[in-house]
Amino acid sequence: MGYMGGGILLALNLAFFTFAEDLGVPGDLAVRINLASAGIWWLGFSLITWSRLRPRHAARQLPAGDTYVSIGFKQLRKTFSEVKHFPETLKFLLAYFLYNDGIQTVIAVASTFAAAPLIQGGLELEQSTLIAVILMIQFVAFFGALFWGKLAGWIGAKQSVVVSLVIWAGVVIYAYGGLKGPTATAQFFVLGVFIAIVMGGSQAISRSLFAQMIPNGKEAEFFSFYEISERGTSWIGPLVFGLANQIFGNLRYAILSLIFFFIMGLILLPFVNVSKAITDAKKYEG
């Protein structure tokens, strides 16, 4: 429901921004109000979460002479020493760090790419078109996430990720070669539909798949490692995009350069033995 709720808030914010001048609200003030509404949204649902969560005490007492900081670093060191027992999980992580960086970069630069005067014969897309596509992506992504959950049940999680990477590769290829002529606006909507379909599904299925590859009782530390490592590589995609744009002076080549991340994911994922990864996780006694 996160996509749907976020989409409703986004729709209201975009509508308010679009008609702010008609309502007598300056554009910069409208932006500030929208930002404040997002903060209130997060705070409100955080308060609901805090009020409903039951307190849980630590499973073990803090060892004498240790602090939460020192014990955290010790546990992190222990986690690094344990990952060598999960070679298939490490293969998956490597593939995930690469293709997820490509996904995050495409999402981040999509609006910049669309707003640049490189389609429709050098004309920029109208702001109303960009707003409509952003709204459409939010709502289609909700149903896309449901679809990928079903697809994972039909053909398996790893195969579903592979299918999503093929679509992501097709997205950047089409962004490079398409979006031209009098039908560029319609083409951009079609491109947005495909982005929306795969945007949430590939990442959600990847997290689900990773959850099966880690031992019981180690979820928090392995997912912390997963998240920290993901953020640690998030600069690579924008760097590749920026360098390609600087070298070729063309955003089309820059967006095409991101296909590297999806191709690497498609190369590495078939080598991940999911069954062995799950078996290794179940039999491990750390």
Steps between C-alpha positions, in 0.01 A plus 500: 500500500804724525496574127129585504520723807812674373339540160195671649719743695710565190187561292374756751839672515535517123145631461563766763826604335338514156209718611685696770507825300126475434448463874710807570791301646851586369689212341784496754250495788313214333823298491557568870145395585542178302824421682332569834208272408743217426659550841160493670413184304813321625460628855135396516562142391810482723284590801251227402786250478650604835164476672430149372841336535548296816829554688743212490791450735844399375550124469834527679641735759774740394836341596691665779747759376327538164286781364240481225752661266783257578275194490362624167846511343583157643183357351577664166846343501341163580254544213785567256672183620181298448414606146771273357277207592238622252670521157172489308356779710809709425456437127143621524605809696756590235239469225246695707737787575563543129151473355337688788743787445379512141136500612553778753690710247232465231234607750713793620589637155170426322354845566825672392506295182133570423530874563802540270434639149602180324168357389221623278750652262685687774190619687459433869206305633238722655486512878144367496622192313776437754252536786257258337774241443623531862145442626445209265825333613396515867167330442617243244793407729250384764349245261845420362618394846200265527578357156863422584392324818279273290771451239750395767252233610468374144858492376711558811653809657835492321339451160262790573795726575663392173181590309490840671863569405423421135219757516730756669757448225224552244397822676844660466538379140164651409578822686818523292350427160136602536303801623517675164255656260140614547412195714780563753253588776310175453828309488604659829177382662565145376854517637360619833262203512788252464705682765202492735442128445856398591591781744383344823484134404866437425613653829230336714569155355874551549447570872274198530757281327781628720293429813501131408880498465589603855502284817224521760576741779741701282239702311574838657876491451489355148235746385702781657796381296273482196373857544836655588669334204216613271538863608877472473477431126218742417745757361626276218192531276481881512876513440471285187202704380681830561825387337317373190317831472824696535690285251230483231314820582171318451250374758393219268846343524499566875173310552621219272817461710284377788429179310838383633346441843211294367724293273731425794200392704384274216850350476546439874153389610497167306810397696317537832390160631195601702434148633856470632482849652181406689651167611819669622294748700284232661784272606732773626561507875696814589 
